[in-house]
Each structure stands twice: as C-alpha cells, then as structure tokens.
Amino acid sequence: MTITTLTSRELNRDLGRAKRAAQAGPVFITDRGKPAHVLLSYADYQHLAGERRSLVEALSMPGLSAIPFDPPRASIMTKAPDLS
C-alpha cells in the first residue's frame, strides 16, 4: 500500500493524479501543512466501513446455530413485604 500526500493546491491542479494515486493507497490532502482530508478508492472505503446489516440478518447467519447456548433458567421468587 502506497501512501501519497498532496497539498490542496496540488489536488486542484491535478485531480487525475490524485485519483490514480488513490488506487494504490490512501491520499492525504493537506491544508496549510496539516492533514485535512483523505482520498480513498471506493473498494478501500467499503473495506473500512464494513458491510452493514440488521440485527435480524446478523442473528440469522448460517452456522450461528452451531454455537452452544444453554443459559440457566432464571429462578424468580416473590416474597411478601414486611409491613410492620
């Protein structure tokens, strides 16, 4: 993975160069010498963001039933309050 650093001015002058560099790795864009933005390819972004799924989809994943889950039964007893 190649990391490229460009100034905001360089980015404005040659956007094509920044896009090509993003295919090889992240491109840090500086503003007055400080990192301000990062340009990533869409594939790299998807990898970082991960696949989003609902709770129902996550719980219905294949192979999930192979994990043993046998919690102990809860024993909830009621007790009369002492009103004396």
C-alpha positions in Angstrom: 0.0 0.0 0.0 1.4 3.3 -1.1 0.5 6.5 0.9 0.6 9.7 -1.1 0.5 13.2 0.3 -0.8 16.2 -1.7 -1.4 19.8 -0.9 -4.9 21.2 -1.6 -3.3 23.2 -4.4 -1.7 20.1 -6.0 -5.1 18.4 -5.7 -6.8 21.3 -7.5 -4.2 21.3 -10.2 -4.2 17.6 -11.0 -7.2 15.7 -9.7 -6.4 12.8 -12.1 -3.1 12.2 -10.4 -4.9 12.0 -7.0 -7.4 9.5 -8.4 -4.7 7.3 -9.8 -2.7 7.5 -6.5 -5.9 6.5 -4.6 -6.0 3.2 -6.5 -2.6 2.3 -4.9 -3.5 3.5 -1.3 -4.8 6.5 0.7 -4.0 10.0 -0.4 -3.6 12.5 2.4 -4.6 16.0 1.4 -3.0 18.8 3.5 -4.3 22.3 4.1 -1.6 24.7 5.3 0.7 21.8 6.1 -1.7 19.9 8.2 -3.6 16.7 7.1 -7.2 17.8 6.4 -8.7 15.0 4.2 -8.1 11.5 2.9 -9.0 10.3 -0.5 -9.7 6.5 -0.8 -10.8 4.2 -3.6 -14.4 3.0 -3.2 -13.1 -0.5 -2.5 -10.9 0.7 0.3 -13.8 2.7 1.8 -16.1 -0.4 1.7 -13.4 -2.4 3.4 -13.0 0.1 6.2 -16.7 0.7 6.6 -17.6 -2.9 6.6 -20.9 -4.5 5.5 -23.8 -3.1 7.4 -26.6 -5.5 8.3 -29.7 -5.5 10.5 -29.8 -7.4 13.8 -32.2 -9.9 12.2 -29.7 -10.6 9.4 -26.8 -10.9 11.9 -28.7 -13.4 14.1 -29.8 -15.5 11.1 -26.2 -16.0 9.8 -25.6 -19.6 8.7 -23.6 -21.6 11.2 -24.7 -19.5 14.1 -26.9 -22.3 15.5 -23.7 -24.4 15.9 -22.7 -22.3 18.8 -24.0 -23.9 22.0 -26.2 -21.7 24.0 -28.0 -23.2 27.0 -28.4 -20.4 29.6 -29.6 -21.5 33.1 -33.2 -20.9 33.9 -33.9 -17.9 36.0 -35.5 -18.5 39.3 -37.5 -15.5 40.4 -39.2 -15.9 43.7 -41.7 -13.4 45.1 -41.7 -12.6 48.8 -44.4 -10.8 50.8 -43.3 -7.4 52.0 -42.9 -6.9 55.8 -45.3 -4.0 56.6 -44.7 -4.0 60.3 
